[in-house]
Amino acid sequence: MKRIIRIEAKPREKVLNVLKTVRDPEIGASIVDLGLIYDVKVENDKVKVLMTLTSIGCPLASFIVSEVESKLKQVGFKEVEIRLTFDPPWTPERMNKQLRKKLGI
């Protein structure tokens, strides 16, 4: 008889996997692939996310933040704290290599 062993992703990896499903509506890419996530801290059922946007005046900022909060609550986090920062400012160099190549950057 085979034993099935489940290996849970580390909490930070779990959060990043969830955040990969959140897309920047203007670019159509994951906020993780875009490099918008600066830091993630997980403590029990609470998660803190430090993130940025592609521009300070991003017209879809509230939509993106709302999506992040909603997706994290859907996977069981009771308390979600999202902090936006523009220091350091986002640049295309923060994108992962595959996305830069896809976008021709």
Secondary structure, 3 states (H helix, E strand, C coil): CCCCCCCCCCHHHHHHHHHCCCECCCCCCECCCCCCEEEEEEECCEEEEEECCCCCCCCCHHHHHHHHHHHHHHCCCCEEEEEECCCCCCCHHHCCHHHHHHHCC
